[in-house]
Amino acid sequence: MIPSMRKLASFLLPLLLLSMAPAQNRRDPLNSREIDQLRDAAQDPDQRLKLFIEFARARLAAIEQMRADPKVTDRAQQTHDRLQDFMDVYDELNDNVDAFVDLKADLRKALKGVIEADTEFQAKLRALKASVESSKEETKQYDFLLSNALDAVDSSVQDHRQLLSEQEEAAKRKKK
């Protein structure tokens, strides 16, 4: 029985290690300074959401800067990676909105900034999509991700506006 267990283990161990390999390659889109800032603002929804907006904005600016740099050779892969970073940060923004809603936090002030940022992000992502329409070969690497980013922002802006409306209505009822 023991030799068969060794065979099984020798077969399963490499599979386990291979399944963990993609997770090891996945990097955190936030740097240590940004993580520290978020940690400091953990209990303040306004400040925390402003930080996520700032970080998402920086990721889109990095895409624009990289795409304008004529020295960049692997533009498609770098665009993909930076778009993924934007999506990861934007998803965290939405997760934090949801978490603060669950805590019954008053997000009216913060949501106004989030909605303004959503509109800005929509415009930048649409401009990126329009600017790369001519180079179909390059966009193959990130077209799906770009479409997902646009869909996510489009859907989130509606959700954020609805949430703001609900929170404003709730605040009016509390005053009465």
Backbone torsions as a table, in degrees:
resi	resn	phi	psi	omega
1	MET	NA	-39.5	-177.6
2	ILE	-63.0	-43.7	177.7
3	PRO	-60.4	-36.3	178.9
4	SER	-69.6	-32.5	175.9
5	MET	-66.0	-38.3	178.2
6	ARG	-65.1	-41.5	178.0
7	LYS	-62.2	-44.0	179.4
8	LEU	-63.0	-43.9	179.6
9	ALA	-65.6	-40.8	179.7
10	SER	-67.8	-23.7	177.0
11	PHE	-83.5	-43.1	-175.4
12	LEU	-76.4	-34.1	-178.1
13	LEU	-59.1	-48.5	177.3
14	PRO	-61.8	-36.3	177.6
15	LEU	-64.3	-41.3	178.1
16	LEU	-62.4	-45.2	179.6
17	LEU	-64.7	-38.9	177.6
18	LEU	-66.0	-36.3	-180.0
19	SER	-70.1	-23.9	179.6
20	MET	-85.8	-17.7	-176.0
21	ALA	-57.6	-46.2	179.4
22	PRO	-61.5	-35.0	179.9
23	ALA	-66.7	-32.6	179.7
24	GLN	-72.1	-31.8	-179.9
25	ASN	-76.3	-19.8	-179.6
26	ARG	-71.1	123.3	-178.3
27	ARG	-105.8	156.6	179.3
28	ASP	-78.3	128.0	-179.0
29	PRO	-72.0	-12.5	179.6
30	LEU	-98.8	140.2	175.4
31	ASN	-87.8	174.2	-174.5
32	SER	-64.6	-34.9	178.3
33	ARG	-64.5	-43.1	179.1
34	GLU	-65.6	-40.0	178.2
35	ILE	-62.1	-42.3	177.7
36	ASP	-62.2	-41.6	178.5
37	GLN	-61.7	-42.7	179.3
38	LEU	-66.2	-38.7	178.5
39	ARG	-62.8	-40.9	179.6
40	ASP	-66.3	-27.6	-177.5
41	ALA	-103.6	21.7	-172.7
42	ALA	-57.6	-35.2	-174.8
43	GLN	-99.8	-0.5	-176.0
44	ASP	-111.9	99.1	-176.7
45	PRO	-57.6	-41.6	-178.3
46	ASP	-60.5	-50.4	-177.6
47	GLN	-66.9	-41.9	-177.8
48	ARG	-64.2	-44.6	179.7
49	LEU	-68.5	-35.3	174.9
50	LYS	-60.7	-39.7	178.6
51	LEU	-64.2	-44.1	178.6
52	PHE	-62.9	-37.6	176.0
53	ILE	-62.2	-46.3	179.4
54	GLU	-59.1	-44.3	-178.7
55	PHE	-67.5	-41.3	178.4
56	ALA	-65.2	-41.7	178.3
57	ARG	-60.3	-41.8	179.7
58	ALA	-64.1	-35.7	179.3
59	ARG	-67.1	-39.6	177.3
60	LEU	-69.3	-37.2	177.4
61	ALA	-64.7	-35.3	178.1
62	ALA	-64.9	-36.1	176.8
63	ILE	-64.2	-47.4	-178.8
64	GLU	-61.7	-43.6	-179.3
65	GLN	-63.9	-45.4	-179.6
66	MET	-63.8	-42.6	-177.7
67	ARG	-68.2	-25.8	178.9
68	ALA	-84.0	-12.1	-177.6
69	ASP	-83.0	114.1	-177.9
70	PRO	-69.9	-14.3	-178.5
71	LYS	-80.2	-13.7	-177.5
72	VAL	-69.8	128.0	-177.9
73	THR	-100.7	-35.0	-178.7
74	ASP	-105.6	56.1	-174.3
75	ARG	-56.3	-42.2	-177.3
76	ALA	-64.5	-46.1	-179.2
77	GLN	-66.9	-41.6	178.9
78	GLN	-66.3	-37.3	176.3
79	THR	-62.9	-44.9	178.1
80	HIS	-57.8	-49.7	-176.7
81	ASP	-62.8	-41.5	-179.0
82	ARG	-71.9	-35.1	174.7
83	LEU	-64.2	-40.0	177.5
84	GLN	-63.3	-40.5	177.1
85	ASP	-61.8	-43.5	177.6
86	PHE	-59.1	-47.8	-178.5
87	MET	-61.8	-40.0	179.4
88	ASP	-63.7	-43.3	179.3
89	VAL	-68.2	-42.2	-179.6
90	TYR	-65.0	-38.8	175.5
91	ASP	-62.3	-39.6	177.1
92	GLU	-64.5	-38.8	175.9
93	LEU	-57.3	-49.7	-179.4
94	ASN	-64.8	-38.9	177.0
95	ASP	-62.1	-38.3	179.1
96	ASN	-69.9	-37.9	175.3
97	VAL	-58.6	-47.7	180.0
98	ASP	-60.6	-42.2	-178.6
99	ALA	-64.8	-41.3	179.6
100	PHE	-70.8	-31.4	174.7
101	VAL	-64.4	-43.6	178.7
102	ASP	-61.4	-29.8	178.2
103	LEU	-85.4	2.6	179.9
104	LYS	62.6	33.4	178.3
105	ALA	-75.6	149.8	175.5
106	ASP	-82.9	109.4	-175.4
107	LEU	-107.7	11.3	-174.0
108	ARG	-56.1	-47.8	-178.5
109	LYS	-65.7	-46.7	-178.1
110	ALA	-64.9	-38.1	-177.9
111	LEU	-66.1	-30.6	177.1
112	LYS	-61.8	-42.6	176.5
113	GLY	-66.8	-37.6	178.8
114	VAL	-65.0	-43.1	-179.5
115	ILE	-65.4	-41.1	175.8
116	GLU	-61.1	-42.7	179.3
117	ALA	-65.8	-39.6	177.4
118	ASP	-55.7	-44.9	-179.5
119	THR	-63.5	-42.1	177.0
120	GLU	-62.9	-44.5	-179.1
121	PHE	-64.2	-40.5	177.2
122	GLN	-57.9	-48.2	-177.7
123	ALA	-61.7	-43.3	-178.3
124	LYS	-68.3	-40.6	179.5
125	LEU	-68.2	-38.7	177.2
126	ARG	-66.4	-38.8	177.6
127	ALA	-64.2	-39.8	177.1
128	LEU	-63.4	-45.1	180.0
129	LYS	-61.5	-42.2	179.7
130	ALA	-67.3	-36.1	-177.2
131	SER	-72.9	-21.6	-177.5
132	VAL	-104.5	2.2	-179.2
133	GLU	-57.1	-33.1	-175.6
134	SER	-75.9	-25.1	-176.9
135	SER	-107.8	74.8	-176.1
136	LYS	-61.1	-34.8	-178.6
137	GLU	-62.2	-44.1	-179.2
138	GLU	-68.1	-38.9	-173.6
139	THR	-73.8	-10.7	-180.0
140	LYS	-56.2	-34.4	-175.7
141	GLN	-72.4	-22.9	-174.9
142	TYR	-137.6	6.8	-178.1
143	ASP	-60.2	-44.4	179.5
144	PHE	-61.1	-44.9	179.7
145	LEU	-64.6	-40.6	178.0
146	LEU	-63.6	-42.8	177.5
147	SER	-63.4	-41.1	177.3
148	ASN	-63.4	-40.4	179.1
149	ALA	-62.5	-44.6	178.1
150	LEU	-62.8	-44.0	178.9
151	ASP	-62.5	-42.2	-179.1
152	ALA	-63.7	-44.5	-179.7
153	VAL	-68.2	-42.7	178.7
154	ASP	-59.1	-45.5	-179.9
155	SER	-68.2	-40.8	-177.7
156	SER	-67.7	-36.4	-179.7
157	VAL	-62.5	-38.2	176.5
158	GLN	-65.4	-44.3	178.9
159	ASP	-62.1	-42.2	-178.6
160	HIS	-66.4	-40.1	178.1
161	ARG	-65.5	-41.6	177.8
162	GLN	-63.1	-42.9	179.2
163	LEU	-64.1	-41.9	177.7
164	LEU	-61.5	-44.1	178.6
165	SER	-60.0	-44.2	178.7
166	GLU	-63.3	-41.5	-179.0
167	GLN	-69.1	-36.8	177.3
168	GLU	-66.6	-38.3	178.1
169	GLU	-66.1	-41.8	178.8
170	ALA	-63.9	-38.0	179.5
171	ALA	-66.5	-37.0	177.9
172	LYS	-65.1	-41.4	179.0
173	ARG	-65.4	-35.4	178.8
174	LYS	-66.0	-36.3	-178.8
175	LYS	-65.8	-28.7	-175.6
176	LYS	-75.3	NA	NA
